[in-house]
Amino acid sequence: MTDDQPTDIGGYAAALDELQEILAALESDTTDVDQLAVRVERADALIRHCRSRLDDARLRVDQVVGSLDEV
C-alpha cells in the first residue's frame, strides 16, 4: 500500500482480500508506525464498503423472495 493508493475499492471480494492483507500486516507487527493510521483508515473504508454491499445484496434478495411469495 502506498500513499497514492486508489480510493476506488472495487468489488466485495477485492475489498475483503485487501482487508485480510491489512489484518495480516497489523498482526505481524511489520507495519511502520507512520503507516499505521493510514492502514487503519483504509480498513475502515473497506469495512464500510463491504457492509454497504452486503446490505444492498440483502435488500435485493428480500425483494426477489417477496416477489416469489406473490406468485
PDB file of N, CA, C and O in Angstrom, chain B, residues numbered from 101:
ATOM      1  N   MET B 101       0.845  -1.175   0.000  1.00  0.00           N
ATOM      2  CA  MET B 101       0.000   0.000   0.000  1.00  0.00           C
ATOM      3  C   MET B 101       0.887   1.233   0.000  1.00  0.00           C
ATOM      4  O   MET B 101       1.888   1.291   0.713  1.00  0.00           O
ATOM      5  N   THR B 102       0.517   2.202  -0.792  1.00  0.00           N
ATOM      6  CA  THR B 102       1.304   3.427  -0.880  1.00  0.00           C
ATOM      7  C   THR B 102       0.434   4.615  -0.539  1.00  0.00           C
ATOM      8  O   THR B 102      -0.784   4.494  -0.408  1.00  0.00           O
ATOM      9  N   ASP B 103       1.078   5.777  -0.395  1.00  0.00           N
ATOM     10  CA  ASP B 103       0.321   6.989  -0.100  1.00  0.00           C
ATOM     11  C   ASP B 103      -0.604   7.363  -1.238  1.00  0.00           C
ATOM     12  O   ASP B 103      -1.623   8.018  -1.018  1.00  0.00           O
ATOM     13  N   ASP B 104      -0.266   6.958  -2.453  1.00  0.00           N
ATOM     14  CA  ASP B 104      -1.101   7.295  -3.594  1.00  0.00           C
ATOM     15  C   ASP B 104      -1.997   6.116  -3.980  1.00  0.00           C
ATOM     16  O   ASP B 104      -2.237   5.862  -5.160  1.00  0.00           O
ATOM     17  N   GLN B 105      -2.487   5.401  -2.961  1.00  0.00           N
ATOM     18  CA  GLN B 105      -3.384   4.284  -3.225  1.00  0.00           C
ATOM     19  C   GLN B 105      -4.693   4.792  -3.818  1.00  0.00           C
ATOM     20  O   GLN B 105      -5.134   5.895  -3.495  1.00  0.00           O
ATOM     21  N   PRO B 106      -5.310   4.000  -4.677  1.00  0.00           N
ATOM     22  CA  PRO B 106      -6.568   4.433  -5.273  1.00  0.00           C
ATOM     23  C   PRO B 106      -7.672   4.471  -4.233  1.00  0.00           C
ATOM     24  O   PRO B 106      -7.695   3.660  -3.308  1.00  0.00           O
ATOM     25  N   THR B 107      -8.585   5.415  -4.391  1.00  0.00           N
ATOM     26  CA  THR B 107      -9.722   5.479  -3.481  1.00  0.00           C
ATOM     27  C   THR B 107     -10.813   4.531  -3.932  1.00  0.00           C
ATOM     28  O   THR B 107     -11.727   4.226  -3.165  1.00  0.00           O
ATOM     29  N   ASP B 108     -10.731   4.057  -5.175  1.00  0.00           N
ATOM     30  CA  ASP B 108     -11.700   3.104  -5.685  1.00  0.00           C
ATOM     31  C   ASP B 108     -11.461   1.763  -5.007  1.00  0.00           C
ATOM     32  O   ASP B 108     -10.351   1.231  -5.040  1.00  0.00           O
ATOM     33  N   ILE B 109     -12.490   1.230  -4.403  1.00  0.00           N
ATOM     34  CA  ILE B 109     -12.349  -0.007  -3.650  1.00  0.00           C
ATOM     35  C   ILE B 109     -12.604  -1.224  -4.526  1.00  0.00           C
ATOM     36  O   ILE B 109     -11.976  -2.266  -4.335  1.00  0.00           O
ATOM     37  N   GLY B 110     -13.504  -1.106  -5.470  1.00  0.00           N
ATOM     38  CA  GLY B 110     -13.815  -2.250  -6.317  1.00  0.00           C
ATOM     39  C   GLY B 110     -14.913  -3.096  -5.708  1.00  0.00           C
ATOM     40  O   GLY B 110     -15.753  -2.598  -4.958  1.00  0.00           O
ATOM     41  N   GLY B 111     -14.903  -4.360  -6.030  1.00  0.00           N
ATOM     42  CA  GLY B 111     -15.948  -5.270  -5.582  1.00  0.00           C
ATOM     43  C   GLY B 111     -15.739  -5.766  -4.164  1.00  0.00           C
ATOM     44  O   GLY B 111     -14.734  -5.474  -3.516  1.00  0.00           O
ATOM     45  N   TYR B 112     -16.714  -6.519  -3.708  1.00  0.00           N
ATOM     46  CA  TYR B 112     -16.698  -7.062  -2.354  1.00  0.00           C
ATOM     47  C   TYR B 112     -15.489  -7.968  -2.135  1.00  0.00           C
ATOM     48  O   TYR B 112     -14.788  -7.839  -1.132  1.00  0.00           O
ATOM     49  N   ALA B 113     -15.247  -8.879  -3.067  1.00  0.00           N
ATOM     50  CA  ALA B 113     -14.144  -9.833  -2.912  1.00  0.00           C
ATOM     51  C   ALA B 113     -12.794  -9.119  -2.854  1.00  0.00           C
ATOM     52  O   ALA B 113     -11.930  -9.483  -2.057  1.00  0.00           O
ATOM     53  N   ALA B 114     -12.616  -8.111  -3.691  1.00  0.00           N
ATOM     54  CA  ALA B 114     -11.360  -7.356  -3.690  1.00  0.00           C
ATOM     55  C   ALA B 114     -11.182  -6.611  -2.370  1.00  0.00           C
ATOM     56  O   ALA B 114     -10.079  -6.558  -1.825  1.00  0.00           O
ATOM     57  N   ALA B 115     -12.263  -6.040  -1.863  1.00  0.00           N
ATOM     58  CA  ALA B 115     -12.199  -5.325  -0.589  1.00  0.00           C
ATOM     59  C   ALA B 115     -11.868  -6.281   0.546  1.00  0.00           C
ATOM     60  O   ALA B 115     -11.067  -5.960   1.424  1.00  0.00           O
ATOM     61  N   LEU B 116     -12.484  -7.451   0.527  1.00  0.00           N
ATOM     62  CA  LEU B 116     -12.222  -8.444   1.562  1.00  0.00           C
ATOM     63  C   LEU B 116     -10.773  -8.928   1.511  1.00  0.00           C
ATOM     64  O   LEU B 116     -10.136  -9.098   2.550  1.00  0.00           O
ATOM     65  N   ASP B 117     -10.259  -9.145   0.315  1.00  0.00           N
ATOM     66  CA  ASP B 117      -8.854  -9.548   0.167  1.00  0.00           C
ATOM     67  C   ASP B 117      -7.915  -8.483   0.728  1.00  0.00           C
ATOM     68  O   ASP B 117      -6.953  -8.797   1.428  1.00  0.00           O
ATOM     69  N   GLU B 118      -8.206  -7.225   0.413  1.00  0.00           N
ATOM     70  CA  GLU B 118      -7.352  -6.144   0.911  1.00  0.00           C
ATOM     71  C   GLU B 118      -7.440  -6.035   2.428  1.00  0.00           C
ATOM     72  O   GLU B 118      -6.437  -5.777   3.094  1.00  0.00           O
ATOM     73  N   LEU B 119      -8.634  -6.232   2.971  1.00  0.00           N
ATOM     74  CA  LEU B 119      -8.790  -6.218   4.430  1.00  0.00           C
ATOM     75  C   LEU B 119      -7.951  -7.317   5.075  1.00  0.00           C
ATOM     76  O   LEU B 119      -7.313  -7.095   6.104  1.00  0.00           O
ATOM     77  N   GLN B 120      -7.953  -8.487   4.475  1.00  0.00           N
ATOM     78  CA  GLN B 120      -7.164  -9.596   5.016  1.00  0.00           C
ATOM     79  C   GLN B 120      -5.671  -9.283   4.963  1.00  0.00           C
ATOM     80  O   GLN B 120      -4.930  -9.642   5.878  1.00  0.00           O
ATOM     81  N   GLU B 121      -5.229  -8.622   3.905  1.00  0.00           N
ATOM     82  CA  GLU B 121      -3.821  -8.224   3.803  1.00  0.00           C
ATOM     83  C   GLU B 121      -3.459  -7.221   4.898  1.00  0.00           C
ATOM     84  O   GLU B 121      -2.405  -7.324   5.524  1.00  0.00           O
ATOM     85  N   ILE B 122      -4.341  -6.256   5.118  1.00  0.00           N
ATOM     86  CA  ILE B 122      -4.096  -5.253   6.163  1.00  0.00           C
ATOM     87  C   ILE B 122      -4.049  -5.922   7.527  1.00  0.00           C
ATOM     88  O   ILE B 122      -3.163  -5.633   8.331  1.00  0.00           O
ATOM     89  N   LEU B 123      -4.998  -6.815   7.793  1.00  0.00           N
ATOM     90  CA  LEU B 123      -5.035  -7.514   9.074  1.00  0.00           C
ATOM     91  C   LEU B 123      -3.767  -8.332   9.294  1.00  0.00           C
ATOM     92  O   LEU B 123      -3.200  -8.319  10.386  1.00  0.00           O
ATOM     93  N   ALA B 124      -3.324  -9.036   8.268  1.00  0.00           N
ATOM     94  CA  ALA B 124      -2.099  -9.835   8.387  1.00  0.00           C
ATOM     95  C   ALA B 124      -0.901  -8.944   8.700  1.00  0.00           C
ATOM     96  O   ALA B 124      -0.059  -9.300   9.524  1.00  0.00           O
ATOM     97  N   ALA B 125      -0.823  -7.799   8.052  1.00  0.00           N
ATOM     98  CA  ALA B 125       0.287  -6.872   8.303  1.00  0.00           C
ATOM     99  C   ALA B 125       0.238  -6.337   9.729  1.00  0.00           C
ATOM    100  O   ALA B 125       1.269  -6.225  10.392  1.00  0.00           O
ATOM    101  N   LEU B 126      -0.964  -6.007  10.197  1.00  0.00           N
ATOM    102  CA  LEU B 126      -1.097  -5.487  11.557  1.00  0.00           C
ATOM    103  C   LEU B 126      -0.762  -6.556  12.596  1.00  0.00           C
ATOM    104  O   LEU B 126      -0.141  -6.262  13.618  1.00  0.00           O
ATOM    105  N   GLU B 127      -1.173  -7.790  12.333  1.00  0.00           N
ATOM    106  CA  GLU B 127      -0.901  -8.878  13.274  1.00  0.00           C
ATOM    107  C   GLU B 127       0.572  -9.270  13.296  1.00  0.00           C
ATOM    108  O   GLU B 127       1.057  -9.775  14.308  1.00  0.00           O
ATOM    109  N   SER B 128       1.283  -9.047  12.207  1.00  0.00           N
ATOM    110  CA  SER B 128       2.687  -9.453  12.141  1.00  0.00           C
ATOM    111  C   SER B 128       3.636  -8.388  12.686  1.00  0.00           C
ATOM    112  O   SER B 128       4.849  -8.597  12.717  1.00  0.00           O
ATOM    113  N   ASP B 129       3.105  -7.278  13.105  1.00  0.00           N
ATOM    114  CA  ASP B 129       3.921  -6.180  13.650  1.00  0.00           C
ATOM    115  C   ASP B 129       4.939  -5.644  12.657  1.00  0.00           C
ATOM    116  O   ASP B 129       5.965  -5.099  13.066  1.00  0.00           O
ATOM    117  N   THR B 130       4.682  -5.785  11.367  1.00  0.00           N
ATOM    118  CA  THR B 130       5.610  -5.262  10.364  1.00  0.00           C
ATOM    119  C   THR B 130       5.189  -3.898   9.844  1.00  0.00           C
ATOM    120  O   THR B 130       5.904  -3.284   9.053  1.00  0.00           O
ATOM    121  N   THR B 131       4.037  -3.424  10.282  1.00  0.00           N
ATOM    122  CA  THR B 131       3.539  -2.141   9.807  1.00  0.00           C
ATOM    123  C   THR B 131       4.327  -1.008  10.449  1.00  0.00           C
ATOM    124  O   THR B 131       4.439  -0.926  11.672  1.00  0.00           O
ATOM    125  N   ASP B 132       4.860  -0.153   9.623  1.00  0.00           N
ATOM    126  CA  ASP B 132       5.577   1.033  10.079  1.00  0.00           C
ATOM    127  C   ASP B 132       4.598   1.923  10.841  1.00  0.00           C
ATOM    128  O   ASP B 132       3.454   2.103  10.426  1.00  0.00           O
ATOM    129  N   VAL B 133       5.053   2.466  11.940  1.00  0.00           N
ATOM    130  CA  VAL B 133       4.209   3.336  12.756  1.00  0.00           C
ATOM    131  C   VAL B 133       3.643   4.486  11.925  1.00  0.00           C
ATOM    132  O   VAL B 133       2.512   4.919  12.149  1.00  0.00           O
ATOM    133  N   ASP B 134       4.421   4.974  10.978  1.00  0.00           N
ATOM    134  CA  ASP B 134       3.961   6.077  10.138  1.00  0.00           C
ATOM    135  C   ASP B 134       2.821   5.652   9.217  1.00  0.00           C
ATOM    136  O   ASP B 134       2.048   6.497   8.765  1.00  0.00           O
ATOM    137  N   GLN B 135       2.706   4.370   8.934  1.00  0.00           N
ATOM    138  CA  GLN B 135       1.653   3.865   8.057  1.00  0.00           C
ATOM    139  C   GLN B 135       0.471   3.277   8.820  1.00  0.00           C
ATOM    140  O   GLN B 135      -0.546   2.939   8.214  1.00  0.00           O
ATOM    141  N   LEU B 136       0.588   3.152  10.131  1.00  0.00           N
ATOM    142  CA  LEU B 136      -0.459   2.522  10.930  1.00  0.00           C
ATOM    143  C   LEU B 136      -1.806   3.213  10.757  1.00  0.00           C
ATOM    144  O   LEU B 136      -2.803   2.553  10.463  1.00  0.00           O
ATOM    145  N   ALA B 137      -1.849   4.522  10.932  1.00  0.00           N
ATOM    146  CA  ALA B 137      -3.110   5.259  10.810  1.00  0.00           C
ATOM    147  C   ALA B 137      -3.671   5.158   9.399  1.00  0.00           C
ATOM    148  O   ALA B 137      -4.884   5.049   9.218  1.00  0.00           O
ATOM    149  N   VAL B 138      -2.800   5.192   8.403  1.00  0.00           N
ATOM    150  CA  VAL B 138      -3.241   5.084   7.009  1.00  0.00           C
ATOM    151  C   VAL B 138      -3.902   3.733   6.776  1.00  0.00           C
ATOM    152  O   VAL B 138      -4.953   3.654   6.141  1.00  0.00           O
ATOM    153  N   ARG B 139      -3.292   2.678   7.285  1.00  0.00           N
ATOM    154  CA  ARG B 139      -3.855   1.333   7.103  1.00  0.00           C
ATOM    155  C   ARG B 139      -5.179   1.178   7.850  1.00  0.00           C
ATOM    156  O   ARG B 139      -6.116   0.570   7.333  1.00  0.00           O
ATOM    157  N   VAL B 140      -5.255   1.717   9.043  1.00  0.00           N
ATOM    158  CA  VAL B 140      -6.495   1.616   9.817  1.00  0.00           C
ATOM    159  C   VAL B 140      -7.611   2.405   9.135  1.00  0.00           C
ATOM    160  O   VAL B 140      -8.751   1.944   9.091  1.00  0.00           O
ATOM    161  N   GLU B 141      -7.301   3.576   8.609  1.00  0.00           N
ATOM    162  CA  GLU B 141      -8.305   4.357   7.876  1.00  0.00           C
ATOM    163  C   GLU B 141      -8.766   3.615   6.627  1.00  0.00           C
ATOM    164  O   GLU B 141      -9.954   3.613   6.306  1.00  0.00           O
ATOM    165  N   ARG B 142      -7.833   2.988   5.926  1.00  0.00           N
ATOM    166  CA  ARG B 142      -8.191   2.218   4.730  1.00  0.00           C
ATOM    167  C   ARG B 142      -9.074   1.031   5.124  1.00  0.00           C
ATOM    168  O   ARG B 142     -10.056   0.735   4.444  1.00  0.00           O
ATOM    169  N   ALA B 143      -8.729   0.360   6.212  1.00  0.00           N
ATOM    170  CA  ALA B 143      -9.537  -0.764   6.683  1.00  0.00           C
ATOM    171  C   ALA B 143     -10.951  -0.304   7.019  1.00  0.00           C
ATOM    172  O   ALA B 143     -11.920  -1.001   6.719  1.00  0.00           O
ATOM    173  N   ASP B 144     -11.070   0.853   7.633  1.00  0.00           N
ATOM    174  CA  ASP B 144     -12.389   1.407   7.951  1.00  0.00           C
ATOM    175  C   ASP B 144     -13.208   1.618   6.681  1.00  0.00           C
ATOM    176  O   ASP B 144     -14.385   1.264   6.634  1.00  0.00           O
ATOM    177  N   ALA B 145     -12.593   2.190   5.659  1.00  0.00           N
ATOM    178  CA  ALA B 145     -13.297   2.418   4.391  1.00  0.00           C
ATOM    179  C   ALA B 145     -13.706   1.094   3.751  1.00  0.00           C
ATOM    180  O   ALA B 145     -14.804   0.977   3.206  1.00  0.00           O
ATOM    181  N   LEU B 146     -12.832   0.109   3.817  1.00  0.00           N
ATOM    182  CA  LEU B 146     -13.141  -1.200   3.239  1.00  0.00           C
ATOM    183  C   LEU B 146     -14.285  -1.884   3.981  1.00  0.00           C
ATOM    184  O   LEU B 146     -15.166  -2.474   3.355  1.00  0.00           O
ATOM    185  N   ILE B 147     -14.275  -1.808   5.302  1.00  0.00           N
ATOM    186  CA  ILE B 147     -15.346  -2.407   6.101  1.00  0.00           C
ATOM    187  C   ILE B 147     -16.678  -1.740   5.786  1.00  0.00           C
ATOM    188  O   ILE B 147     -17.690  -2.421   5.616  1.00  0.00           O
ATOM    189  N   ARG B 148     -16.685  -0.420   5.708  1.00  0.00           N
ATOM    190  CA  ARG B 148     -17.924   0.292   5.373  1.00  0.00           C
ATOM    191  C   ARG B 148     -18.425  -0.117   3.983  1.00  0.00           C
ATOM    192  O   ARG B 148     -19.625  -0.298   3.776  1.00  0.00           O
ATOM    193  N   HIS B 149     -17.505  -0.258   3.046  1.00  0.00           N
ATOM    194  CA  HIS B 149     -17.859  -0.671   1.688  1.00  0.00           C
ATOM    195  C   HIS B 149     -18.477  -2.074   1.700  1.00  0.00           C
ATOM    196  O   HIS B 149     -19.509  -2.307   1.071  1.00  0.00           O
ATOM    197  N   CYS B 150     -17.848  -2.994   2.411  1.00  0.00           N
ATOM    198  CA  CYS B 150     -18.361  -4.369   2.473  1.00  0.00           C
ATOM    199  C   CYS B 150     -19.740  -4.411   3.125  1.00  0.00           C
ATOM    200  O   CYS B 150     -20.629  -5.118   2.651  1.00  0.00           O
ATOM    201  N   ARG B 151     -19.918  -3.671   4.192  1.00  0.00           N
ATOM    202  CA  ARG B 151     -21.237  -3.627   4.848  1.00  0.00           C
ATOM    203  C   ARG B 151     -22.300  -3.089   3.907  1.00  0.00           C
ATOM    204  O   ARG B 151     -23.416  -3.604   3.862  1.00  0.00           O
ATOM    205  N   SER B 152     -21.957  -2.066   3.167  1.00  0.00           N
ATOM    206  CA  SER B 152     -22.902  -1.489   2.213  1.00  0.00           C
ATOM    207  C   SER B 152     -23.270  -2.501   1.138  1.00  0.00           C
ATOM    208  O   SER B 152     -24.442  -2.642   0.788  1.00  0.00           O
ATOM    209  N   ARG B 153     -22.277  -3.202   0.618  1.00  0.00           N
ATOM    210  CA  ARG B 153     -22.542  -4.220  -0.410  1.00  0.00           C
ATOM    211  C   ARG B 153     -23.416  -5.335   0.142  1.00  0.00           C
ATOM    212  O   ARG B 153     -24.318  -5.812  -0.547  1.00  0.00           O
ATOM    213  N   LEU B 154     -23.162  -5.754   1.377  1.00  0.00           N
ATOM    214  CA  LEU B 154     -23.983  -6.791   1.996  1.00  0.00           C
ATOM    215  C   LEU B 154     -25.412  -6.310   2.214  1.00  0.00           C
ATOM    216  O   LEU B 154     -26.363  -7.052   1.969  1.00  0.00           O
ATOM    217  N   ASP B 155     -25.566  -5.070   2.674  1.00  0.00           N
ATOM    218  CA  ASP B 155     -26.908  -4.510   2.866  1.00  0.00           C
ATOM    219  C   ASP B 155     -27.666  -4.444   1.548  1.00  0.00           C
ATOM    220  O   ASP B 155     -28.850  -4.774   1.492  1.00  0.00           O
ATOM    221  N   ASP B 156     -26.984  -4.017   0.485  1.00  0.00           N
ATOM    222  CA  ASP B 156     -27.617  -3.953  -0.839  1.00  0.00           C
ATOM    223  C   ASP B 156     -28.039  -5.339  -1.311  1.00  0.00           C
ATOM    224  O   ASP B 156     -29.137  -5.514  -1.840  1.00  0.00           O
ATOM    225  N   ALA B 157     -27.170  -6.314  -1.119  1.00  0.00           N
ATOM    226  CA  ALA B 157     -27.486  -7.683  -1.544  1.00  0.00           C
ATOM    227  C   ALA B 157     -28.664  -8.231  -0.751  1.00  0.00           C
ATOM    228  O   ALA B 157     -29.542  -8.886  -1.312  1.00  0.00           O
ATOM    229  N   ARG B 158     -28.687  -7.964   0.549  1.00  0.00           N
ATOM    230  CA  ARG B 158     -29.790  -8.429   1.395  1.00  0.00           C
ATOM    231  C   ARG B 158     -31.110  -7.830   0.928  1.00  0.00           C
ATOM    232  O   ARG B 158     -32.119  -8.532   0.854  1.00  0.00           O
ATOM    233  N   LEU B 159     -31.109  -6.551   0.616  1.00  0.00           N
ATOM    234  CA  LEU B 159     -32.318  -5.883   0.139  1.00  0.00           C
ATOM    235  C   LEU B 159     -32.795  -6.501  -1.170  1.00  0.00           C
ATOM    236  O   LEU B 159     -33.986  -6.765  -1.336  1.00  0.00           O
ATOM    237  N   ARG B 160     -31.884  -6.728  -2.083  1.00  0.00           N
ATOM    238  CA  ARG B 160     -32.254  -7.318  -3.379  1.00  0.00           C
ATOM    239  C   ARG B 160     -32.805  -8.729  -3.210  1.00  0.00           C
ATOM    240  O   ARG B 160     -33.787  -9.093  -3.857  1.00  0.00           O
ATOM    241  N   VAL B 161     -32.179  -9.526  -2.341  1.00  0.00           N
ATOM    242  CA  VAL B 161     -32.667 -10.885  -2.095  1.00  0.00           C
ATOM    243  C   VAL B 161     -34.060 -10.835  -1.476  1.00  0.00           C
ATOM    244  O   VAL B 161     -34.943 -11.594  -1.876  1.00  0.00           O
ATOM    245  N   ASP B 162     -34.262  -9.953  -0.511  1.00  0.00           N
ATOM    246  CA  ASP B 162     -35.583  -9.814   0.112  1.00  0.00           C
ATOM    247  C   ASP B 162     -36.639  -9.431  -0.915  1.00  0.00           C
ATOM    248  O   ASP B 162     -37.767  -9.921  -0.862  1.00  0.00           O
ATOM    249  N   GLN B 163     -36.277  -8.553  -1.851  1.00  0.00           N
ATOM    250  CA  GLN B 163     -37.224  -8.153  -2.894  1.00  0.00           C
ATOM    251  C   GLN B 163     -37.574  -9.323  -3.801  1.00  0.00           C
ATOM    252  O   GLN B 163     -38.738  -9.507  -4.156  1.00  0.00           O
ATOM    253  N   VAL B 164     -36.589 -10.105  -4.175  1.00  0.00           N
ATOM    254  CA  VAL B 164     -36.842 -11.262  -5.042  1.00  0.00           C
ATOM    255  C   VAL B 164     -37.697 -12.291  -4.313  1.00  0.00           C
ATOM    256  O   VAL B 164     -38.662 -12.810  -4.874  1.00  0.00           O
ATOM    257  N   VAL B 165     -37.349 -12.585  -3.073  1.00  0.00           N
ATOM    258  CA  VAL B 165     -38.125 -13.553  -2.302  1.00  0.00           C
ATOM    259  C   VAL B 165     -39.551 -13.046  -2.105  1.00  0.00           C
ATOM    260  O   VAL B 165     -40.504 -13.821  -2.188  1.00  0.00           O
ATOM    261  N   GLY B 166     -39.699 -11.754  -1.845  1.00  0.00           N
ATOM    262  CA  GLY B 166     -41.031 -11.168  -1.693  1.00  0.00           C
ATOM    263  C   GLY B 166     -41.853 -11.293  -2.959  1.00  0.00           C
ATOM    264  O   GLY B 166     -43.054 -11.555  -2.896  1.00  0.00           O
ATOM    265  N   SER B 167     -41.225 -11.111  -4.097  1.00  0.00           N
ATOM    266  CA  SER B 167     -41.963 -11.226  -5.356  1.00  0.00           C
ATOM    267  C   SER B 167     -42.337 -12.676  -5.636  1.00  0.00           C
ATOM    268  O   SER B 167     -43.342 -12.929  -6.300  1.00  0.00           O
ATOM    269  N   LEU B 168     -41.559 -13.626  -5.149  1.00  0.00           N
ATOM    270  CA  LEU B 168     -41.898 -15.043  -5.322  1.00  0.00           C
ATOM    271  C   LEU B 168     -43.115 -15.424  -4.489  1.00  0.00           C
ATOM    272  O   LEU B 168     -43.905 -16.279  -4.887  1.00  0.00           O
ATOM    273  N   ASP B 169     -43.260 -14.789  -3.338  1.00  0.00           N
ATOM    274  CA  ASP B 169     -44.421 -15.049  -2.489  1.00  0.00           C
ATOM    275  C   ASP B 169     -45.711 -14.616  -3.163  1.00  0.00           C
ATOM    276  O   ASP B 169     -46.777 -15.160  -2.875  1.00  0.00           O
ATOM    277  N   GLU B 170     -45.621 -13.640  -4.058  1.00  0.00           N
ATOM    278  CA  GLU B 170     -46.802 -13.121  -4.743  1.00  0.00           C
ATOM    279  C   GLU B 170     -47.236 -14.014  -5.895  1.00  0.00           C
ATOM    280  O   GLU B 170     -48.356 -13.893  -6.392  1.00  0.00           O
ATOM    281  N   VAL B 171     -46.359 -14.903  -6.319  1.00  0.00           N
ATOM    282  CA  VAL B 171     -46.661 -15.753  -7.484  1.00  0.00           C
ATOM    283  C   VAL B 171     -47.540 -16.903  -7.083  1.00  0.00           C
ATOM    284  O   VAL B 171     -47.901 -17.727  -7.924  1.00  0.00           O
TER     285      VAL B 171
END
